[in-house]
Amino acid sequence: MIESTTKTGFTGAEFDLFLDSRSEPDWLLERRRESWDRFETLSWPSRQDEEWIRTDIRLFKLDRFSLPIESSPACEPETPLLSEGVELAGQSISVNSQSALCTQSDSLASQGVLFGSLSELLQEHGELVQELLSRRPLDAGSDRFAALNDACWSGGHLLYVPRGVAVEEPIHLHSVLANGGVDLAQTMIVLEDGASATVLAEMTSQDDGQPGLHCGRLEMMLGAGANLRCVNLQNWSDTTWHFARHHASLGQDASLQWTSAAMGSRLSKVNQHVTLAGKGANCQVNGVLFTEGKQHLSYHTLQHHKAPGCRSDFLYKSALQDRSRTVWRGMIKVDPAGQQTDGYQRNDNLLLSDRARADSIPGLEIEADDVRCTHGSTTSQVDEELIFYATCRGLARGEAVRLIVSGFFQQIFDRISIDSVRDALAEAIARRVREFE
């Protein structure tokens, strides 16, 4: 059972109550108030804005939700998808923006690794958390959702790996929504120079049929020579509104392999940015989107090459059934200093229904003259000849379609180095596939 938190609202008076309920240093309270002022000044994005022209949020009403006030939620979550059968170095679980459980191996603390709830670690390691947050200045040009999260974040997760430390076993971060709750978490993953880690981040809902709201931020900061593998799964219920900003910053010769999978929510709008800030940085980003019903998933990706000799490889694959819709808008941006850039982006879409729709908008913005940047996009339906071929060999039509969809995603599954995670994602998608209409 998961207990609901006390509910207030999203007015100025309730925001003051929210601040009063927290024991936080003055520098953070000032930062929150600055973001709240920006939130109150900004308007909600509309379809007049280029970034939102294909995503309609007129049915979203913030006043149906409430600010989370500190409480102690009881939690008996179902077995998470990504961590099943995986030996973990640590696990952090939050429910409706409140920390519910944190476990970690003895080896983490002995190596100087900080891990757990961001709100709780702020109390114990305030100076370090302040320094980490200062590396990520407030984005004055961000939209109203980002300002809301900066002002009202609660709970969240923090993984800090000191210089040269290798965390061998995966870290699991689990965010849960329940009873029409709100998740305003900020997650920070910081790897100092030469550090390495594997992170499994998962978002799920208690299946209670109530609408939920996630307005979050994921920040990854990799120092010189750091190496991070991250798998991020969005598996909210189909009544959840999902708004998020995901950002990774890579130092010199840092390496990031990032797999982002989305199968849930009513509507998702995610900005996923990678900044290659150090010479020789390398990132591989893999996206898996599977939609059904009337789901709407919109992902805007940015590969920002600020330094020379960097490589980025973005591959997004979407499969859509029923009346669902995906929007993928990708941009490779190369600054004048980004000479010898190698940038690649691709989006492939598989329509499992005549009523589904996939919008794909790749783009390039190049300000250097010694680069190799390419992009591509494909959209197609399931080939009836392939279904016929499979059924002739004894498979039922539904089994044939599931096999074709699995093959469509296989290129991305092959990039996931953790066998149990790869198999769990493949099985979760296969369970959702129905017979092609």
Sequence and secondary structure as in RCSB ss.txt:
>XXXX:A:sequence
MIESTTKTGFTGAEFDLFLDSRSEPDWLLERRRESWDRFETLSWPSRQDEEWIRTDIRLFKLDRFSLPIESSPAC
EPETPLLSEGVELAGQSISVNSQSALCTQSDSLASQGVLFGSLSELLQEHGELVQELLSRRPLDAGSDRFAALND
ACWSGGHLLYVPRGVAVEEPIHLHSVLANGGVDLAQTMIVLEDGASATVLAEMTSQDDGQPGLHCGRLEMMLGAG
ANLRCVNLQNWSDTTWHFARHHASLGQDASLQWTSAAMGSRLSKVNQHVTLAGKGANCQVNGVLFTEGKQHLSYH
TLQHHKAPGCRSDFLYKSALQDRSRTVWRGMIKVDPAGQQTDGYQRNDNLLLSDRARADSIPGLEIEADDVRCTH
GSTTSQVDEELIFYATCRGLARGEAVRLIVSGFFQQIFDRISIDSVRDALAEAIARRVREFE
>XXXX:A:secstr
      B  SSHHHHHHHHHTS   HHHHHHHHHHHHHHHHS    TTSGGGTT   TT  GGGS  B       
     TTTTT   SEEEEEETTEEEEEEE HHHHHTT EEEEHHHHHHHSHHHHHHHHHTS   TT  HHHHHHH
HH  S EEEEE TT B  S EEEEEEE TT EE  EEEEEE TT EEEEEEEEEE SS   EEEEEEEEEEE TT
 EEEEEEEEE  TTEEEEEEEEEEE TT EEEEEEEE   SEEEEEEEEEE STT EEEEEEEEEE TT EEEEE
EEEEE STT EEEEEEEEEE TT EEEEEEEEEE TT TTEEEEEEEEEEESSTT EEEEEEEEEE  SSEEEEE
EEEEEE  HHHHHHHHTTT  HHHHHHHHHHHHHHHHHTT   HHHHHHHHHHHHHH     
